[in-house]
Amino acid sequence: MVIAILFSGCAGTNSITESTDSGTVTYQTFYDNLSPYGTWIDYPNYGNVWDPNTESDFRPYATNGHWASSPEGWAWASDFNWGWAPFHYGRWLYDDMYGWLWIPGYDWSPAWVTWGSVDDFYCWAPLMPGVDVNLQFGSWRPHSIYWNACSRDHIYDRNLSAAIQTHDQVKAVSKRITIINNFNTTKTHNLYYSKGPDVQEVQKYVKPTIDQTSIKEVRKTTEVKHNGNTMQVYRPAVQDPKITVQQHPQKILQPKEFRKAEPTQSKPITTEDQKPVMQRPEQKINIQNLPVHRSNEGPGKNNSGNGKGVGKGRVNN
């Protein structure tokens, strides 16, 4: 298992603005485009993370979307108009204080998840920050709250959320999940990601014929859609924040508005001995109670995505 530790800070002025149809973008594209749909939080150790404005039953790679078979592996086709970013770049973290949080990353894949199976179920879980996929990835076990599972004959359903097992059902089998070791590498940085179960195997369980979905790149987020057997994706090259800092030391990458959480105000769920207890209404209140900061407030440093950890670690893909 390869562990990548992230360190990041958040403050400053002179923020970068950029068009979403440019060839190479920075994290500022994430900050600007996702701000209308959620709350950015300056979070301990990871810098700017994003909390989506969603209903209480939201789960990454489970709510409002479905799996599509593509030449690059099983791809998550999200019906959220912001889904082009959080399901194809970066990682997800569950914090008992705030719920699901997305940590930006700079490499695109069909989905940043680990795949598995148990009994008559296919299972998948969003990758946490600090975990990279490699050929020994089977040794990493996510907390049961990260796992999604559905019976094998429903994995290709368009209304997938209706077929997903409850958390208690998944927790009962999570320790027996066998990781599916079927990997591919990203085009930009040759990072490993999981392609998911073999399509021919899946076809044995599902009734409809599995059609291969082609991936077509588009230049604007407004053009992202899944139409028939074509999945239009916006996947620009995203510059590593450390490189952005080197090239533009006076430029600041950060949301125009964000909230700040102190280390004592976070409860990331990472090991099975931790017990999540808070409900979504409580988590929303916790977020609303965090102090608000704006990018034009006072001097600061370039938010590179690795802050004090420059040279000591690396940010998420």
N, C-alpha and C positions, 0 to 999 in steps of 0.2 A: 504494500500500500504506500503510495506517495502522498505525503502531507505537505500542503502549501499553506503557510501561515500568512494572513493578511493583517496589515496594520494601516490605519488611515485616520486622517484628521479632516476637519471641515471648518473653514473660516475664510474671509477675505472679500475683496472687491475686484473690479476689472474683469468680470466674468466674460467668458467666450460665448458668443452666439453663432449659430451656424445653420445652414440649410440642410434639410433632411434628404435632399437629392444629390448631395455631394458624394464623391467617390470614397473618401476616407473621412470618418467622423471621430469625435472625441466623446467622452462621457457626457459632455454638455448636451448632446442629442438626447440621451436618456433623461437627463434632468428636466429639460424643457418640454419634451413630448409626453412624459408621464405625469408631470405635475398636476394637470387638470383631473387626473383619474385617481389620485391618491395623495399620500403624505410622505414627504421625505424626512427622514430622521437621521441626525448625526448620532450614530450608534457606536458604543464602545468597541474598539478593536477593528471595526470594519468601515468606519466613515459613513458616507451617505448610503442608507438603505431605504427601500420604498415599501410602504404599506398601502395596498390597493383598497379603494372604497368598494367593498364587496359585501355580500350578505353573510350571515353568520355561518353558513354551511360551505363557504368557499374552501377549496383545496386545490393547490397547484397540480396541473396535469390530470384533473378529475372534473372540475366544474366548467361547464359551458365550452366544451370542446370534444374532440374525438381523435383516435389514432388513425393515421393514413400510412399505407405502405408505400415507401419511396425507394429509389435506387440507393439512397444514402442511409436507409434504415427506417424504423417506425418514427414518423414525424408527428408532433402534436399540432393539430389544426385547431387553433383557438377561435372562438366566436367573439371574444372580447376585442374591441377595436384597438386596444393597447397590447394585445397578445404577441405582436411581432417581436417584442424585446424580452420580457421576463421569462418566456418559455423556450427561448433559443440562445440567449446569452446569460452568463452568470449562474448564480445558485440561489437556493431558498433556505431560509432558516425559520424554525418555529420558536417564538419567544412567548412564554406563558403570559407575559405582561402586555404584549401587543399583537399577538397572533402571527400570521405568516408575513415574513419580510423578505424582499428580494434584494440580493446583493449584486450589483452590476458586474459584468465580465466583458472581455474583449474578443471572444472567439465564438462563432456561430456553430450550432449543431442542430439536428432535427429535434432533439430534446436532451436536456442534461439530467438524465435519470439513471438509476440502476434498475435492471430488470431481474425478475426471479419467477419462480413457480413453486407451488405447493399443492398437493392433492389435485383437485380439479380446477385450480385457479392460476391465472396469470397475475403477477404482482409487479408493481413499479413504485419507485420512491424518488422524489427530487433529491439531487445531490446537495449535501450541505457545503458551506464554504470550508475551504481547507482540505477538501478531499479531491484527489485527482484519480481518474480512471486509468488503470494499467492492467497488465495481464495477471496481476495478483490481486485484482480488485475484490475477489470473492471473500477476502478476509475482513472487509469492512461491513459492519452491521448497523444500519440506521435504527434510531428509536422507532418503536412501533407506530407512533403518531405520523411518521413520514410515509408509511406504506399505504398504497392503494391496492385493492384486489377485486377482481371480478371473475366469474366463471369463464372458462376458456371459450365457450360458445358465444360470449357476449363482448369479447375484446374488440370486435370490429363494429360494434353498435355506434350509430350516429348519436343516439341519446345515451351516452355511456354512463353519465352520472346516476341514472336510474338503476344501473346494474351493479354499482360499486357496493361492496360490503361495508357494514358499519365498523367503526373503530374497534368496538369490543370483539367483533367477529375476526377482524384482522389480527388484533393483539393475541388472540388465542392460538394463532398458527404462525405468528411472525418469526419465532425462534426456529421454525422448521423450514423456512423459505430457502430454496436452493437458488443461488445466483446464476443467471444465464450469462455465460462468458462468450459473447458474440460482439466483437469490437470493430470499430472503424476509426479513422483519424480525420480530424478537421482539415480543411483545405488551407487555412491560413497559418496555423502554428503546429500542425501535425500532432494535435493532442488527442488522446484516446477518448472515445465516447462509446456507449453501449448502443448497438443497433437494435437490440430486442430479440424476441423469439423468431426463429426461422419461419418465413412466410408459408412455406409448404407444410410445415407442422401445424401452423395456425389454421390453414385451410381445412385440415382434417376435422376441426371442431366447429367452425362457423358455417352457416348455411349459404349465405350469399357468396358469390365469387369475389375473391379479393383482387381488385384491380390495382395495378401499379400506378401511383400518382407521380406525375412528373413535377419537378420543382423548377419554377420559372422566377428568375430574379426581376424585381421591379425597383424603380428609383425613388419611389415616394411611399411613405407609410399609408397614405390614403388609397393606394392601389393594392394593398395586401388583401387577399381573399382566397377561398378554396372553392373553385368552380369546376364541378365534374371531376375529371381525373387530372386536373392541374391545380397545383398549390402555388399561388403567387406569394413570394416571400421578399421582404425587405431585409437584406443581410449585408450591409456595407461593412467594409473593413473598419474596425474600431481600434483606434490607436491606444496602445498600452499607456496608461496615465503617467508612468515613469518617463516615457519618451516625451510625452507632452510637456512635462516639467522641464526636461532638458532643452527642448527646442523653444519653449515659450515660458521662461522662468517668471515673468511678470503677469502671466495670464492665470486667471482663477477659474477652476472647474468646480462649480457648485450650483445647487438649485437656487432660484431667486428667493425662495422661502423654504425654511425647514425648521424642524423642532429638534431639540437636543436632549438626549438621554444620558444621564451619568451612569457610571459602572454599577452603582447601587440600585439603579432603576431598570435593570435588565435581568431576565431569567431565561436565557437560551436553553432549549431542550436538546441535549446532545447524547445522553446516555439513558439506558432503559430504567435505571433506578430513579430517575426524575419523574414526578407525577404532575402532569398539567392539570390545573383545576379551574382556571379562569374561563369565563364565557365571553363571547364576542362583544356584547354590550359593555362589559367591564373593561375589555381591552380598548375599545374605542374611547372610553372616558379617560383611560390612562394616557392615550396618545394626545387627546385634547388638552390634558393638564400639563403636558410638557411645554417648556418655554419656547416661544417663537423667535426665530432669527431670520433676518433678511440680508441678502448679499450686499446691500449698500450700507451696512452697519459697521463702520470702523475698519481699521486696517487688519490685515491678516496674512496668512500664508497660502501658497498654492495648494489646493486640495488635490494631491496627486493620486489619491487612492491608496497611498501607503505611508503618509505622514511621517511619524517618528521612525517608522520601520524601513525607511529608504536604505537599500543595501543589505537589509537583514531578512527580507522575505520577498514574496512576490504576490501581486494581486491575482484575483480569480480570473480564469479564462471565461 
